[in-house]
């Protein structure tokens, strides 16, 4: 999946919305047997898994794009840190997310250095 370079706020919002969609799909998969007795279970699970894979592929692309997007304000830095925090939550064992988290953490450090550099100029 290709994500165009977007503003930090848009990327953070997209990540949050996709995370909510992922959680809702996880819940629907867990409760699939009781959700629709007229649809065959295998068909229902295949549909839900396909939706989940799509959401995950979109969500996994965002941290890498976010790492390549400089935060120019403290608010943008906070958004990047929030996404990193979500990636670091227990239960996220995906190696792609681990690499994305490492890149995002390095990006946040660079952003902090730049922002503090600008503050020193103002002193």
N, C-alpha and C positions, 0 to 999 in steps of 0.2 A: 504494500500500500504506500502511495506517495502522498505526503502531506506538504502543502505549500507552506513556505515560511509565513508565519502569522505572528501577531502580537502575543506577548507573553500571557496577557489576560485571557485572550481567546483560547490559547492552548491549555491553560489551566482549567478554564471552564469546560472545554471539550473533554479533558481527562476526567474531571469530576462527573460529568454527565455519563460518560462511557462506563465509569466505575459503578455508578448507580444502575445502569442497564445490565452490567455484568452481574451485580448482586441480585437483581430481580430475576435474571435468567437462571442463576444458580438455584434460587428458591423455587422457580417453576420446575426445574429439572428434579429437585428433591421431592416435590409434591406432584409429580407427573401422574402417578397412578390414580390419584383422586381428582385430578383436574377435569378430565373430559372422558367419560366412560364410552362415548360413541366413537372416538378415534382410537385405532389400534395403538398399543403402547410403543411398539418399535417405530412406527411412523411418527408419533408425537416426539419421541426422544431424538430421532434423527433431525427433525425440524428444529427442535430447541438447541441441539448441539451445533447445527449449522449457523444459527443465529448467534450463539455464544462465540464460535470461532471468528465470525465476522467482527463482533464487538472487540474481542481480544486482539485481533490483528490491527484494528484501528487504534486501540489503546496502547499497544506496545510501541507503535511508531512515535507517539507523542513525546516521551521523555528524551529521545534522541534529538528530535527537532528542537525541543525546548533547550537542550544542552547547547545547541548551536545558535541559540537566540540570546543575545546579551540582555540582561536586566539592567535598565538604566535608572530605575527608582527603587526605593526601599520596598514599595508595594509589589513591584514585579519580582523582586528578590524573595519576598514572602510567598508569592505564588509558586515559584520554583521550589522553595523549601517545602511547601505543602505537598507538592507532587512527589518529591523525594521521600518525605515522611510516609506517604501512602505506599510507595514502592518498598520501603523498608519494614513494613508491618509483618508480623509473624504470619506464616502460612503462604507467603509469596515465594515459592521456590523456583520460579521460572528463571533459567540462566540468561535469557534475553533481558529480562527485567533487572537481573543482577548487574549485567554489563551496562545497561541503560542507567541504572542507579549510580554506578561508578562515574560514568560520563557526566551525569547531571550534577553529582557532588563536586566534581572538578570544575564544572562550569560555574557553580555557585561560588566557589572559592575565588575564581578569577573575577566574577562580578563584584564580590566584596572588596577585593583588592582595588578594582577600578573605582568603586564608589568611595572608598576611603581615600584614594588618591585625589579624587575631586574635592573631598572635604578638606584635605591638607592645603590645597590651593586656596580655599576660602579662609583659612586661618589667618 
